[in-house]
């Protein structure tokens, strides 16, 4: 029996990719050039939607706020995810124990993102457990308002929701490292920090890159977390697009989505310059 040609084997998946990714993306790009006509959509061509986005400094400030959250969440999830992955991969002796510990660490992430995010509200509120504990210990005289509906709360929720997406690829890269390389570094007199920085980190760069792409894309387009944990008072690009669609400003929202996609792609291209993902995989 002859094997089908490679292009025929890839045809079903290519069709799914075309219908559910390429075509919707092209449709969004096309709608971004349509004129805004109150509550109706009329095909046409205009650059007014893009011009209105860059009038004034509102869009710039919104993207700057989103990039700020993105950078903070990326850095924190990288530190936490790398630390947890390193502990499980190199300090847990048996594969069975590694599997159990890794599974336990990922159990909270089996719950819905919305439930895990909302669970912070009774903890961080003015009458929540954190504020009551701080006052009972005499560390504060009154509730701390910045714990909830603030930049801190947004970053905390983002880190809680996205750490697993950073940890799993890094752990997978660490498990592929030949342990003889670490033994060779020890035999050469390298300290633990030198081994970590010069051996483990370079060999984990593929996992770090994949985890970074996951975290950055999720944070850049998120609007639910920013809306709930920010008390609907903090701006982000995803939140802006959601508000525009709720007011039926679909061409303007599509233009904003195209710009957001361009920014995310630029970040991914810049990361890929540091690590050639195609060669590493």
Helices and strands as residue ranges (DSSP letters): H 6-9, H 11-17, I 18-22, H 23-31, E 35-37, E 40-42, H 48-53, H 58-91, H 95-107, G 108-110, H 113-118, H 121-124, H 129-136, G 145-147, H 151-175, H 179-187, H 192-195, I 196-200, H 201-203, H 205-221, H 224-229, H 237-246, H 250-274, H 277-280
